[in-house]
Amino acid sequence: MFSPARLLGIILTAAVLVTFVVFGLSGTRSANGRLAPALPTTPLSGQPVTLAGLKGKPAIVIFWASWCGPCAHEAPALARVAQRLGSRAHMVGVNWSDVSVSDAKAFIRRYGWTFPNLRDAEGTAGNNYGIISLPTTFLIDSDGHIRQTLRGPQTEQALDRALATLMRG
């Protein structure tokens, strides 16, 4: 028989897992098709970027943090994809809830990111996008609607497939 404390722990763990599955999966589905929320206004690297400035071309918006191991795993693939994209699509990074600006800038330099990165220090934009884990990538069509949400680190091939689908319309 379980002690009351252990039983409570099991119940709380189960509740957290169910909440993650229900809200995580439904959040991914419900975000797709809706107008993308506003991006943060503080540039971390590159020029300031707005959603209005992205319209007319597809966009990839990646939420990441310097302390995030999966983000570091994905970072080289993002650099290569951004380089190949050229002017066919926009790529924008959003540094979500990172405490240290210097750590975030060092991350960008370490992985050779040349695309613009914005700072979401309070996590407001991430909350509006429904971020529940990092990294999370949103593929946004040329009209500003979220078409796909990719949670977790992506491979170069997965990003290429998602972009091909997005660019076909």
N, C-alpha and C positions, 0 to 999 in steps of 0.2 A: 504494500500500500504506500502511496506517496504522502509525504508530509504536507501540511497545508501550504507551507512556503514553496515547496517544490511544485505542487500543483498550480499555484498561482503563477509561478515562473513559466510553466508549460503553457498555461492559458494565455499569458501575455505574449509569449513568443509566437504562438499560433495566431493570435490577433494581429500582430505586426506583419507576419507573412501573408495572411489573407488580405490585409489592407494594401500591402505592396502589390500583390497580384491584381486585385480588383482595380485599384487606382492607377497602378502602373500600366496595365494593359488598356484600360479604358481611356486613360489620359493620352496614350499613344494614338489610339483610334480617333478620339474626339478632336485632337489637335489638327489632324489631317483634313484639309479642305477649308479651314478657317483662315481669315486674314491674319498674317503674322503680327504679333504684338510689336510695339516700339522697341528699338534697340537702345542700349545705354548711350549716353551722349559724351562720355569721357573717353578720349582716345588713349590707349596704352602704347600703341605703335601705329605708325602710318597716319593717314588723314582721318578726320571724323567721318563717320558713315551714318546715313539715315536710311530707313526703308524706302522713302520716296526716291532717294538717290540710287537705289538698287533696281527700281522698276525698269522694265524694258529688257532685262536679261535675267536668266535664272540665277539663284544665289544659294550658297551653302553657308549656313551659320552654325559654327561649332562652339558649344559651351565647354569650357575646360578650366583646370586650375593647376598651378605649378606643383602642388603637393599630391596630385592624382597620378598614381602609378599607371593605370590604364591609359591616361591621357599622354603620358610620356611614351608608352608603347605605340600609340597611334600617330604621334607627332611626325615622324619621318615620312610616313605615307601621305599625310596632309601636305607637307612641303612639296613632295613630288607631284601630287595631283594639282596643287595650286600653280606650280610652274607650267604644267602641261595645259592648264585651262587657258592661260593667257587672257585675252579679252572676251572669250566666249561666254563666261559666267563670272559672277562675283564670288569671292570667298572671304568670309569675315569670321574672326575668332572673337569670342566673348569670354573674358576671364571672369569667372563666377565666384564671388565670395572669397577671393584670395586676400589674405591679410597683408602680405608683403608685396608692394609694387616692384621692389628690386628683384624679388624671386620670380615674379611674373615676367619681367623684362629679360631676366637671365634665361628663362625657359624659352622665350621667343628667339633669342640669339642662339642658344644651344642647338635648336632644331632648324635654324635658318629660315624661319617663317618670314616671308616678304609681304604677305597679305595683311590688311589692316586688322588690328585687334583693339577691342573696346574693353573698358573696365566696368564691371558690375559689382562694385564693392559691397553694396548692401543686399545684393541678390534679388533686387526688384524685377529686373528683366527676366532672370531665370525663373522666378516664381510665376511671372505672367506667361512664360512659355511652358510651364508645368515641369520643370526640371526636377527629377527625383534621383538621378545618378549622373555621374560624369564618366567619360565624355558623352554628350548627347549632341547629335547632328540633325539639323533641320534642313530639308531641301525645299526651297521656296521658288514658286514659278515666277515668270516675268511680270505677273500681275500682283504679286505680293501675298499669294496664298500658300500656306504650308501644304506640300504634297506628300512628304514622307518624313518620318521621324526614325532616326537610327540611334538606338541606345547601346552604349558600350563602345569599345575600340573597334574601328573598322579597318579592314585591309584595303590596300590600294585597289584591288580588283572589285571589292564590294562597293567602294565609292565610285569607281568607273561605271559599274552596272547601274547604280542608282542615278548617276548623272545622265547616262544615256537615256534612261527612262524619262527623266525630268525634261531633257532637251527635246525629246520626241513629242512632248506635250501631253 
